């Protein structure tokens, strides 16, 4: 039985800069979808539900925005959005670079990134559901 085992260092084929930039695709798309719901626009219950869903989506893609959940911090919406984007973008960049280091081709990178993004969404939705059921 012949095995092709090589101890030579693997050649990196995916650029860390490109994989980091591609890692920002998911939070950018979800963030734009979440922020496209008008924050200051008045409307009916459907608009209210849309803004609630948008808020939850924004918290999923900017996990550092939970810092402002403490009652003693009084900030504006703009501050929360800016802080969330500025502090969460490096996390998604690092995820893209980490996946790029373990992938040899872009097909593998895309598959792993989609799995990681879906797992992140599901984990957040489950966490939000658990917190909502505990709180009432």
Chimera marker file (.cmm) of the C-alpha trace (Angstrom):
<marker_set name="trace">
<marker id="1" x="0.000" y="0.000" z="0.000" r="1" g="1" b="0" radius="0.5"/>
<marker id="2" x="1.490" y="3.296" z="-1.101" r="1" g="1" b="0" radius="0.5"/>
<marker id="3" x="0.729" y="6.528" z="0.728" r="1" g="1" b="0" radius="0.5"/>
<marker id="4" x="1.666" y="9.966" z="-0.431" r="1" g="1" b="0" radius="0.5"/>
<marker id="5" x="2.822" y="11.508" z="2.812" r="1" g="1" b="0" radius="0.5"/>
<marker id="6" x="4.936" y="14.609" z="2.641" r="1" g="1" b="0" radius="0.5"/>
<marker id="7" x="6.514" y="16.482" z="5.508" r="1" g="1" b="0" radius="0.5"/>
<marker id="8" x="7.323" y="19.450" z="3.340" r="1" g="1" b="0" radius="0.5"/>
<marker id="9" x="5.596" y="22.666" z="4.374" r="1" g="1" b="0" radius="0.5"/>
<marker id="10" x="2.353" y="23.190" z="2.534" r="1" g="1" b="0" radius="0.5"/>
<marker id="11" x="2.327" y="26.036" z="0.054" r="1" g="1" b="0" radius="0.5"/>
<marker id="12" x="-0.199" y="28.697" z="0.909" r="1" g="1" b="0" radius="0.5"/>
<marker id="13" x="-2.432" y="29.273" z="-2.104" r="1" g="1" b="0" radius="0.5"/>
<marker id="14" x="-5.011" y="31.610" z="-0.563" r="1" g="1" b="0" radius="0.5"/>
<marker id="15" x="-3.906" y="35.142" z="0.225" r="1" g="1" b="0" radius="0.5"/>
<marker id="16" x="-4.477" y="36.114" z="3.866" r="1" g="1" b="0" radius="0.5"/>
<marker id="17" x="-5.544" y="39.602" z="2.791" r="1" g="1" b="0" radius="0.5"/>
<marker id="18" x="-8.107" y="38.286" z="0.322" r="1" g="1" b="0" radius="0.5"/>
<marker id="19" x="-9.433" y="35.673" z="2.735" r="1" g="1" b="0" radius="0.5"/>
<marker id="20" x="-9.728" y="38.292" z="5.498" r="1" g="1" b="0" radius="0.5"/>
<marker id="21" x="-11.567" y="40.663" z="3.168" r="1" g="1" b="0" radius="0.5"/>
<marker id="22" x="-13.835" y="37.843" z="2.034" r="1" g="1" b="0" radius="0.5"/>
<marker id="23" x="-14.498" y="37.076" z="5.701" r="1" g="1" b="0" radius="0.5"/>
<marker id="24" x="-16.292" y="40.422" z="5.923" r="1" g="1" b="0" radius="0.5"/>
<marker id="25" x="-18.891" y="39.421" z="3.320" r="1" g="1" b="0" radius="0.5"/>
<marker id="26" x="-21.377" y="37.751" z="5.688" r="1" g="1" b="0" radius="0.5"/>
<marker id="27" x="-21.480" y="40.497" z="8.345" r="1" g="1" b="0" radius="0.5"/>
<marker id="28" x="-21.631" y="43.186" z="5.671" r="1" g="1" b="0" radius="0.5"/>
<marker id="29" x="-24.581" y="41.624" z="3.848" r="1" g="1" b="0" radius="0.5"/>
<marker id="30" x="-26.491" y="40.823" z="7.048" r="1" g="1" b="0" radius="0.5"/>
<marker id="31" x="-25.623" y="44.218" z="8.536" r="1" g="1" b="0" radius="0.5"/>
<marker id="32" x="-26.890" y="46.079" z="5.470" r="1" g="1" b="0" radius="0.5"/>
<marker id="33" x="-30.081" y="44.001" z="5.544" r="1" g="1" b="0" radius="0.5"/>
<marker id="34" x="-30.514" y="44.753" z="9.252" r="1" g="1" b="0" radius="0.5"/>
<marker id="35" x="-29.815" y="48.464" z="8.906" r="1" g="1" b="0" radius="0.5"/>
<marker id="36" x="-32.003" y="48.873" z="5.830" r="1" g="1" b="0" radius="0.5"/>
<marker id="37" x="-35.028" y="48.740" z="8.122" r="1" g="1" b="0" radius="0.5"/>
<marker id="38" x="-35.773" y="52.344" z="9.045" r="1" g="1" b="0" radius="0.5"/>
<marker id="39" x="-34.952" y="53.095" z="12.658" r="1" g="1" b="0" radius="0.5"/>
<marker id="40" x="-36.761" y="56.417" z="12.828" r="1" g="1" b="0" radius="0.5"/>
<marker id="41" x="-39.620" y="55.722" z="10.436" r="1" g="1" b="0" radius="0.5"/>
<marker id="42" x="-43.080" y="55.332" z="11.877" r="1" g="1" b="0" radius="0.5"/>
<marker id="43" x="-45.261" y="52.507" z="10.695" r="1" g="1" b="0" radius="0.5"/>
<marker id="44" x="-47.533" y="49.632" z="11.557" r="1" g="1" b="0" radius="0.5"/>
<marker id="45" x="-46.818" y="46.358" z="13.375" r="1" g="1" b="0" radius="0.5"/>
<marker id="46" x="-45.076" y="44.836" z="10.338" r="1" g="1" b="0" radius="0.5"/>
<marker id="47" x="-42.532" y="47.661" z="10.404" r="1" g="1" b="0" radius="0.5"/>
<marker id="48" x="-42.058" y="47.115" z="14.132" r="1" g="1" b="0" radius="0.5"/>
<marker id="49" x="-41.465" y="43.399" z="13.604" r="1" g="1" b="0" radius="0.5"/>
<marker id="50" x="-39.042" y="44.195" z="10.803" r="1" g="1" b="0" radius="0.5"/>
<marker id="51" x="-37.042" y="46.551" z="12.992" r="1" g="1" b="0" radius="0.5"/>
<marker id="52" x="-36.954" y="43.953" z="15.797" r="1" g="1" b="0" radius="0.5"/>
<marker id="53" x="-35.680" y="41.312" z="13.375" r="1" g="1" b="0" radius="0.5"/>
<marker id="54" x="-33.188" y="43.826" z="12.027" r="1" g="1" b="0" radius="0.5"/>
<marker id="55" x="-31.926" y="44.543" z="15.538" r="1" g="1" b="0" radius="0.5"/>
<marker id="56" x="-31.460" y="40.854" z="16.260" r="1" g="1" b="0" radius="0.5"/>
<marker id="57" x="-29.639" y="40.318" z="12.963" r="1" g="1" b="0" radius="0.5"/>
<marker id="58" x="-27.363" y="43.249" z="13.731" r="1" g="1" b="0" radius="0.5"/>
<marker id="59" x="-26.537" y="41.769" z="17.144" r="1" g="1" b="0" radius="0.5"/>
<marker id="60" x="-25.702" y="38.447" z="15.481" r="1" g="1" b="0" radius="0.5"/>
<marker id="61" x="-23.175" y="39.965" z="13.075" r="1" g="1" b="0" radius="0.5"/>
<marker id="62" x="-21.762" y="42.395" z="15.649" r="1" g="1" b="0" radius="0.5"/>
<marker id="63" x="-21.363" y="40.281" z="18.783" r="1" g="1" b="0" radius="0.5"/>
<marker id="64" x="-19.510" y="43.058" z="20.599" r="1" g="1" b="0" radius="0.5"/>
<marker id="65" x="-22.620" y="45.259" z="20.631" r="1" g="1" b="0" radius="0.5"/>
<marker id="66" x="-23.825" y="43.384" z="23.708" r="1" g="1" b="0" radius="0.5"/>
<marker id="67" x="-21.524" y="45.645" z="25.730" r="1" g="1" b="0" radius="0.5"/>
<marker id="68" x="-24.216" y="48.324" z="25.540" r="1" g="1" b="0" radius="0.5"/>
<marker id="69" x="-26.823" y="46.062" z="27.130" r="1" g="1" b="0" radius="0.5"/>
<marker id="70" x="-25.734" y="47.288" z="30.549" r="1" g="1" b="0" radius="0.5"/>
<marker id="71" x="-28.223" y="49.838" z="31.907" r="1" g="1" b="0" radius="0.5"/>
<marker id="72" x="-25.612" y="52.311" z="33.162" r="1" g="1" b="0" radius="0.5"/>
<marker id="73" x="-24.326" y="53.007" z="29.642" r="1" g="1" b="0" radius="0.5"/>
<marker id="74" x="-26.450" y="55.625" z="27.907" r="1" g="1" b="0" radius="0.5"/>
<marker id="75" x="-25.588" y="55.864" z="24.216" r="1" g="1" b="0" radius="0.5"/>
<marker id="76" x="-27.222" y="56.665" z="20.904" r="1" g="1" b="0" radius="0.5"/>
<marker id="77" x="-28.058" y="54.241" z="18.103" r="1" g="1" b="0" radius="0.5"/>
<marker id="78" x="-25.222" y="55.628" z="16.010" r="1" g="1" b="0" radius="0.5"/>
<marker id="79" x="-22.709" y="54.861" z="18.774" r="1" g="1" b="0" radius="0.5"/>
<marker id="80" x="-23.947" y="51.292" z="19.107" r="1" g="1" b="0" radius="0.5"/>
<marker id="81" x="-23.822" y="50.710" z="15.358" r="1" g="1" b="0" radius="0.5"/>
<marker id="82" x="-20.390" y="52.300" z="14.942" r="1" g="1" b="0" radius="0.5"/>
<marker id="83" x="-18.925" y="50.489" z="17.966" r="1" g="1" b="0" radius="0.5"/>
<marker id="84" x="-20.389" y="47.177" z="16.813" r="1" g="1" b="0" radius="0.5"/>
<marker id="85" x="-18.977" y="47.504" z="13.313" r="1" g="1" b="0" radius="0.5"/>
<marker id="86" x="-15.538" y="48.751" z="14.389" r="1" g="1" b="0" radius="0.5"/>
<marker id="87" x="-15.038" y="46.066" z="17.038" r="1" g="1" b="0" radius="0.5"/>
<marker id="88" x="-16.651" y="43.129" z="15.241" r="1" g="1" b="0" radius="0.5"/>
<marker id="89" x="-15.034" y="43.573" z="11.825" r="1" g="1" b="0" radius="0.5"/>
<marker id="90" x="-11.622" y="42.388" z="13.108" r="1" g="1" b="0" radius="0.5"/>
<marker id="91" x="-13.260" y="39.231" z="14.494" r="1" g="1" b="0" radius="0.5"/>
<marker id="92" x="-14.748" y="38.367" z="11.094" r="1" g="1" b="0" radius="0.5"/>
<marker id="93" x="-11.432" y="39.297" z="9.399" r="1" g="1" b="0" radius="0.5"/>
<marker id="94" x="-9.558" y="36.880" z="11.698" r="1" g="1" b="0" radius="0.5"/>
<marker id="95" x="-12.131" y="34.174" z="10.945" r="1" g="1" b="0" radius="0.5"/>
<marker id="96" x="-11.588" y="34.646" z="7.205" r="1" g="1" b="0" radius="0.5"/>
<marker id="97" x="-7.796" y="34.525" z="7.580" r="1" g="1" b="0" radius="0.5"/>
<marker id="98" x="-7.957" y="31.451" z="9.842" r="1" g="1" b="0" radius="0.5"/>
<marker id="99" x="-10.133" y="29.604" z="7.378" r="1" g="1" b="0" radius="0.5"/>
<marker id="100" x="-7.807" y="30.709" z="4.569" r="1" g="1" b="0" radius="0.5"/>
<marker id="101" x="-4.793" y="29.245" z="6.359" r="1" g="1" b="0" radius="0.5"/>
<marker id="102" x="-6.418" y="25.835" z="6.626" r="1" g="1" b="0" radius="0.5"/>
<marker id="103" x="-7.841" y="25.790" z="3.095" r="1" g="1" b="0" radius="0.5"/>
<marker id="104" x="-5.894" y="25.043" z="-0.035" r="1" g="1" b="0" radius="0.5"/>
<marker id="105" x="-8.521" y="26.223" z="-2.523" r="1" g="1" b="0" radius="0.5"/>
<marker id="106" x="-11.254" y="28.832" z="-2.538" r="1" g="1" b="0" radius="0.5"/>
<marker id="107" x="-13.914" y="26.131" z="-2.837" r="1" g="1" b="0" radius="0.5"/>
<marker id="108" x="-12.834" y="24.738" z="0.522" r="1" g="1" b="0" radius="0.5"/>
<marker id="109" x="-12.697" y="28.243" z="1.994" r="1" g="1" b="0" radius="0.5"/>
<marker id="110" x="-16.236" y="29.053" z="0.845" r="1" g="1" b="0" radius="0.5"/>
<marker id="111" x="-17.604" y="25.774" z="2.193" r="1" g="1" b="0" radius="0.5"/>
<marker id="112" x="-15.952" y="26.255" z="5.581" r="1" g="1" b="0" radius="0.5"/>
<marker id="113" x="-17.000" y="29.910" z="5.746" r="1" g="1" b="0" radius="0.5"/>
<marker id="114" x="-20.620" y="29.107" z="4.964" r="1" g="1" b="0" radius="0.5"/>
<marker id="115" x="-20.633" y="26.355" z="7.604" r="1" g="1" b="0" radius="0.5"/>
<marker id="116" x="-19.064" y="28.697" z="10.176" r="1" g="1" b="0" radius="0.5"/>
<marker id="117" x="-21.532" y="31.486" z="9.346" r="1" g="1" b="0" radius="0.5"/>
<marker id="118" x="-24.553" y="29.190" z="9.568" r="1" g="1" b="0" radius="0.5"/>
<marker id="119" x="-23.278" y="27.686" z="12.822" r="1" g="1" b="0" radius="0.5"/>
<marker id="120" x="-22.804" y="31.197" z="14.224" r="1" g="1" b="0" radius="0.5"/>
<marker id="121" x="-26.342" y="32.212" z="13.225" r="1" g="1" b="0" radius="0.5"/>
<marker id="122" x="-27.895" y="29.058" z="14.684" r="1" g="1" b="0" radius="0.5"/>
<marker id="123" x="-25.919" y="29.373" z="17.929" r="1" g="1" b="0" radius="0.5"/>
<marker id="124" x="-27.047" y="32.981" z="18.342" r="1" g="1" b="0" radius="0.5"/>
<marker id="125" x="-30.670" y="32.205" z="17.582" r="1" g="1" b="0" radius="0.5"/>
<marker id="126" x="-30.626" y="29.342" z="20.095" r="1" g="1" b="0" radius="0.5"/>
<marker id="127" x="-28.980" y="31.596" z="22.703" r="1" g="1" b="0" radius="0.5"/>
<marker id="128" x="-31.556" y="34.337" z="22.112" r="1" g="1" b="0" radius="0.5"/>
<marker id="129" x="-34.377" y="31.775" z="22.357" r="1" g="1" b="0" radius="0.5"/>
<marker id="130" x="-32.984" y="30.413" z="25.630" r="1" g="1" b="0" radius="0.5"/>
<marker id="131" x="-32.619" y="33.886" z="27.119" r="1" g="1" b="0" radius="0.5"/>
<marker id="132" x="-36.124" y="34.806" z="25.961" r="1" g="1" b="0" radius="0.5"/>
<marker id="133" x="-37.610" y="31.664" z="27.515" r="1" g="1" b="0" radius="0.5"/>
<marker id="134" x="-35.798" y="32.234" z="30.801" r="1" g="1" b="0" radius="0.5"/>
<marker id="135" x="-36.758" y="35.901" z="30.995" r="1" g="1" b="0" radius="0.5"/>
<marker id="136" x="-40.331" y="35.203" z="30.018" r="1" g="1" b="0" radius="0.5"/>
<link id1="1" id2="2" r="1" g="1" b="0" radius="0.2"/>
<link id1="2" id2="3" r="1" g="1" b="0" radius="0.2"/>
<link id1="3" id2="4" r="1" g="1" b="0" radius="0.2"/>
<link id1="4" id2="5" r="1" g="1" b="0" radius="0.2"/>
<link id1="5" id2="6" r="1" g="1" b="0" radius="0.2"/>
<link id1="6" id2="7" r="1" g="1" b="0" radius="0.2"/>
<link id1="7" id2="8" r="1" g="1" b="0" radius="0.2"/>
<link id1="8" id2="9" r="1" g="1" b="0" radius="0.2"/>
<link id1="9" id2="10" r="1" g="1" b="0" radius="0.2"/>
<link id1="10" id2="11" r="1" g="1" b="0" radius="0.2"/>
<link id1="11" id2="12" r="1" g="1" b="0" radius="0.2"/>
<link id1="12" id2="13" r="1" g="1" b="0" radius="0.2"/>
<link id1="13" id2="14" r="1" g="1" b="0" radius="0.2"/>
<link id1="14" id2="15" r="1" g="1" b="0" radius="0.2"/>
<link id1="15" id2="16" r="1" g="1" b="0" radius="0.2"/>
<link id1="16" id2="17" r="1" g="1" b="0" radius="0.2"/>
<link id1="17" id2="18" r="1" g="1" b="0" radius="0.2"/>
<link id1="18" id2="19" r="1" g="1" b="0" radius="0.2"/>
<link id1="19" id2="20" r="1" g="1" b="0" radius="0.2"/>
<link id1="20" id2="21" r="1" g="1" b="0" radius="0.2"/>
<link id1="21" id2="22" r="1" g="1" b="0" radius="0.2"/>
<link id1="22" id2="23" r="1" g="1" b="0" radius="0.2"/>
<link id1="23" id2="24" r="1" g="1" b="0" radius="0.2"/>
<link id1="24" id2="25" r="1" g="1" b="0" radius="0.2"/>
<link id1="25" id2="26" r="1" g="1" b="0" radius="0.2"/>
<link id1="26" id2="27" r="1" g="1" b="0" radius="0.2"/>
<link id1="27" id2="28" r="1" g="1" b="0" radius="0.2"/>
<link id1="28" id2="29" r="1" g="1" b="0" radius="0.2"/>
<link id1="29" id2="30" r="1" g="1" b="0" radius="0.2"/>
<link id1="30" id2="31" r="1" g="1" b="0" radius="0.2"/>
<link id1="31" id2="32" r="1" g="1" b="0" radius="0.2"/>
<link id1="32" id2="33" r="1" g="1" b="0" radius="0.2"/>
<link id1="33" id2="34" r="1" g="1" b="0" radius="0.2"/>
<link id1="34" id2="35" r="1" g="1" b="0" radius="0.2"/>
<link id1="35" id2="36" r="1" g="1" b="0" radius="0.2"/>
<link id1="36" id2="37" r="1" g="1" b="0" radius="0.2"/>
<link id1="37" id2="38" r="1" g="1" b="0" radius="0.2"/>
<link id1="38" id2="39" r="1" g="1" b="0" radius="0.2"/>
<link id1="39" id2="40" r="1" g="1" b="0" radius="0.2"/>
<link id1="40" id2="41" r="1" g="1" b="0" radius="0.2"/>
<link id1="41" id2="42" r="1" g="1" b="0" radius="0.2"/>
<link id1="42" id2="43" r="1" g="1" b="0" radius="0.2"/>
<link id1="43" id2="44" r="1" g="1" b="0" radius="0.2"/>
<link id1="44" id2="45" r="1" g="1" b="0" radius="0.2"/>
<link id1="45" id2="46" r="1" g="1" b="0" radius="0.2"/>
<link id1="46" id2="47" r="1" g="1" b="0" radius="0.2"/>
<link id1="47" id2="48" r="1" g="1" b="0" radius="0.2"/>
<link id1="48" id2="49" r="1" g="1" b="0" radius="0.2"/>
<link id1="49" id2="50" r="1" g="1" b="0" radius="0.2"/>
<link id1="50" id2="51" r="1" g="1" b="0" radius="0.2"/>
<link id1="51" id2="52" r="1" g="1" b="0" radius="0.2"/>
<link id1="52" id2="53" r="1" g="1" b="0" radius="0.2"/>
<link id1="53" id2="54" r="1" g="1" b="0" radius="0.2"/>
<link id1="54" id2="55" r="1" g="1" b="0" radius="0.2"/>
<link id1="55" id2="56" r="1" g="1" b="0" radius="0.2"/>
<link id1="56" id2="57" r="1" g="1" b="0" radius="0.2"/>
<link id1="57" id2="58" r="1" g="1" b="0" radius="0.2"/>
<link id1="58" id2="59" r="1" g="1" b="0" radius="0.2"/>
<link id1="59" id2="60" r="1" g="1" b="0" radius="0.2"/>
<link id1="60" id2="61" r="1" g="1" b="0" radius="0.2"/>
<link id1="61" id2="62" r="1" g="1" b="0" radius="0.2"/>
<link id1="62" id2="63" r="1" g="1" b="0" radius="0.2"/>
<link id1="63" id2="64" r="1" g="1" b="0" radius="0.2"/>
<link id1="64" id2="65" r="1" g="1" b="0" radius="0.2"/>
<link id1="65" id2="66" r="1" g="1" b="0" radius="0.2"/>
<link id1="66" id2="67" r="1" g="1" b="0" radius="0.2"/>
<link id1="67" id2="68" r="1" g="1" b="0" radius="0.2"/>
<link id1="68" id2="69" r="1" g="1" b="0" radius="0.2"/>
<link id1="69" id2="70" r="1" g="1" b="0" radius="0.2"/>
<link id1="70" id2="71" r="1" g="1" b="0" radius="0.2"/>
<link id1="71" id2="72" r="1" g="1" b="0" radius="0.2"/>
<link id1="72" id2="73" r="1" g="1" b="0" radius="0.2"/>
<link id1="73" id2="74" r="1" g="1" b="0" radius="0.2"/>
<link id1="74" id2="75" r="1" g="1" b="0" radius="0.2"/>
<link id1="75" id2="76" r="1" g="1" b="0" radius="0.2"/>
<link id1="76" id2="77" r="1" g="1" b="0" radius="0.2"/>
<link id1="77" id2="78" r="1" g="1" b="0" radius="0.2"/>
<link id1="78" id2="79" r="1" g="1" b="0" radius="0.2"/>
<link id1="79" id2="80" r="1" g="1" b="0" radius="0.2"/>
<link id1="80" id2="81" r="1" g="1" b="0" radius="0.2"/>
<link id1="81" id2="82" r="1" g="1" b="0" radius="0.2"/>
<link id1="82" id2="83" r="1" g="1" b="0" radius="0.2"/>
<link id1="83" id2="84" r="1" g="1" b="0" radius="0.2"/>
<link id1="84" id2="85" r="1" g="1" b="0" radius="0.2"/>
<link id1="85" id2="86" r="1" g="1" b="0" radius="0.2"/>
<link id1="86" id2="87" r="1" g="1" b="0" radius="0.2"/>
<link id1="87" id2="88" r="1" g="1" b="0" radius="0.2"/>
<link id1="88" id2="89" r="1" g="1" b="0" radius="0.2"/>
<link id1="89" id2="90" r="1" g="1" b="0" radius="0.2"/>
<link id1="90" id2="91" r="1" g="1" b="0" radius="0.2"/>
<link id1="91" id2="92" r="1" g="1" b="0" radius="0.2"/>
<link id1="92" id2="93" r="1" g="1" b="0" radius="0.2"/>
<link id1="93" id2="94" r="1" g="1" b="0" radius="0.2"/>
<link id1="94" id2="95" r="1" g="1" b="0" radius="0.2"/>
<link id1="95" id2="96" r="1" g="1" b="0" radius="0.2"/>
<link id1="96" id2="97" r="1" g="1" b="0" radius="0.2"/>
<link id1="97" id2="98" r="1" g="1" b="0" radius="0.2"/>
<link id1="98" id2="99" r="1" g="1" b="0" radius="0.2"/>
<link id1="99" id2="100" r="1" g="1" b="0" radius="0.2"/>
<link id1="100" id2="101" r="1" g="1" b="0" radius="0.2"/>
<link id1="101" id2="102" r="1" g="1" b="0" radius="0.2"/>
<link id1="102" id2="103" r="1" g="1" b="0" radius="0.2"/>
<link id1="103" id2="104" r="1" g="1" b="0" radius="0.2"/>
<link id1="104" id2="105" r="1" g="1" b="0" radius="0.2"/>
<link id1="105" id2="106" r="1" g="1" b="0" radius="0.2"/>
<link id1="106" id2="107" r="1" g="1" b="0" radius="0.2"/>
<link id1="107" id2="108" r="1" g="1" b="0" radius="0.2"/>
<link id1="108" id2="109" r="1" g="1" b="0" radius="0.2"/>
<link id1="109" id2="110" r="1" g="1" b="0" radius="0.2"/>
<link id1="110" id2="111" r="1" g="1" b="0" radius="0.2"/>
<link id1="111" id2="112" r="1" g="1" b="0" radius="0.2"/>
<link id1="112" id2="113" r="1" g="1" b="0" radius="0.2"/>
<link id1="113" id2="114" r="1" g="1" b="0" radius="0.2"/>
<link id1="114" id2="115" r="1" g="1" b="0" radius="0.2"/>
<link id1="115" id2="116" r="1" g="1" b="0" radius="0.2"/>
<link id1="116" id2="117" r="1" g="1" b="0" radius="0.2"/>
<link id1="117" id2="118" r="1" g="1" b="0" radius="0.2"/>
<link id1="118" id2="119" r="1" g="1" b="0" radius="0.2"/>
<link id1="119" id2="120" r="1" g="1" b="0" radius="0.2"/>
<link id1="120" id2="121" r="1" g="1" b="0" radius="0.2"/>
<link id1="121" id2="122" r="1" g="1" b="0" radius="0.2"/>
<link id1="122" id2="123" r="1" g="1" b="0" radius="0.2"/>
<link id1="123" id2="124" r="1" g="1" b="0" radius="0.2"/>
<link id1="124" id2="125" r="1" g="1" b="0" radius="0.2"/>
<link id1="125" id2="126" r="1" g="1" b="0" radius="0.2"/>
<link id1="126" id2="127" r="1" g="1" b="0" radius="0.2"/>
<link id1="127" id2="128" r="1" g="1" b="0" radius="0.2"/>
<link id1="128" id2="129" r="1" g="1" b="0" radius="0.2"/>
<link id1="129" id2="130" r="1" g="1" b="0" radius="0.2"/>
<link id1="130" id2="131" r="1" g="1" b="0" radius="0.2"/>
<link id1="131" id2="132" r="1" g="1" b="0" radius="0.2"/>
<link id1="132" id2="133" r="1" g="1" b="0" radius="0.2"/>
<link id1="133" id2="134" r="1" g="1" b="0" radius="0.2"/>
<link id1="134" id2="135" r="1" g="1" b="0" radius="0.2"/>
<link id1="135" id2="136" r="1" g="1" b="0" radius="0.2"/>
</marker_set>
